[in-house]
Amino acid sequence: GVGAWGFASGSLAAMLEAGLAARVAATAWRFEPLGKPHAGLFQMALAHMPSTRAVMVGDQLATDVRGGQAAGLDTALATWGVTRWPTATLAPVPTWILTGF
């Protein structure tokens, strides 16, 4: 809710990695990122598709567009979700901008 905060899986993994690095060694175990924007998630999905043509459609620049681009995909930003158009600063720049619903 408003004013609340918490730890998600990524922040918990970062804390564990930092703790292990401080207590064990600089080469302590590392977590493998699984979610957006990491390209591995997209590559795994593409491996299960019957076609090699794909586009990532999403409403967030930092996760959907950045992740799709990291996996070598064209991207389409849906501006009726988290990222609003035309007020958004577009970085990274999607291949297409979807402005209607």
C-alpha positions in Angstrom: 0.0 0.0 0.0 0.9 3.7 0.1 4.1 4.2 2.1 4.7 0.5 2.5 7.8 -1.3 1.3 9.1 -4.8 1.2 11.7 -7.2 -0.2 11.2 -8.9 -3.6 13.2 -11.9 -4.7 15.8 -9.9 -6.6 16.6 -7.7 -3.6 16.8 -10.8 -1.3 19.2 -12.4 -3.8 21.3 -9.3 -3.9 21.5 -9.2 0.0 22.5 -12.9 0.1 25.2 -12.4 -2.6 26.6 -9.4 -0.7 26.7 -11.3 2.5 28.3 -14.3 1.0 30.9 -12.2 -0.7 31.8 -10.4 2.6 32.0 -13.6 4.7 33.3 -16.2 2.3 35.1 -14.8 -0.7 34.8 -12.4 -3.5 34.0 -15.4 -5.8 31.1 -16.5 -3.7 28.1 -18.1 -5.3 25.9 -16.0 -7.5 22.2 -16.2 -8.3 21.2 -16.6 -12.0 18.7 -13.8 -12.9 15.5 -15.3 -14.2 13.1 -12.5 -14.8 12.8 -9.5 -17.1 14.9 -7.7 -18.3 17.4 -10.6 -18.3 17.8 -12.1 -21.8 17.8 -15.7 -20.5 14.1 -15.6 -19.8 13.3 -14.5 -23.4 15.8 -17.0 -24.9 14.1 -19.8 -23.0 10.7 -18.8 -24.2 11.9 -18.4 -27.8 13.3 -22.0 -27.7 9.8 -23.3 -27.1 8.2 -21.3 -30.0 7.4 -22.9 -33.4 8.4 -19.7 -35.2 11.6 -17.6 -35.1 9.6 -14.4 -35.5 8.7 -12.8 -32.2 8.0 -9.3 -30.7 8.0 -8.4 -27.0 4.9 -6.4 -26.2 4.9 -4.7 -22.8 4.1 -1.6 -20.9 7.4 -1.0 -19.1 10.6 0.4 -20.6 12.9 -0.9 -17.9 11.8 -4.5 -18.0 9.7 -5.3 -21.1 11.5 -3.2 -23.8 15.0 -3.5 -22.3 14.6 -7.3 -21.9 13.3 -7.8 -25.4 16.1 -5.8 -26.9 18.7 -7.7 -24.8 17.3 -10.9 -26.4 17.5 -9.4 -29.9 13.8 -8.9 -30.3 11.7 -6.1 -31.8 9.7 -4.4 -29.1 6.3 -2.7 -28.8 5.5 -0.4 -25.9 1.8 -0.4 -24.8 1.3 3.1 -23.5 -1.9 2.5 -21.7 -0.2 0.6 -18.9 2.7 1.7 -16.6 4.5 3.9 -19.2 2.3 6.8 -20.3 2.6 8.5 -23.7 3.4 11.2 -24.7 4.8 12.2 -21.3 7.3 9.3 -21.1 11.0 9.8 -21.8 11.6 6.8 -24.1 14.9 5.2 -23.1 15.4 2.5 -24.3 13.6 3.3 -27.5 11.0 0.6 -28.6 10.6 -0.5 -32.2 6.9 0.4 -32.1 4.7 2.5 -29.8 1.1 1.3 -29.3 -1.0 4.3 -28.3 -4.6 3.0 -28.4 -6.4 0.3 -26.5 
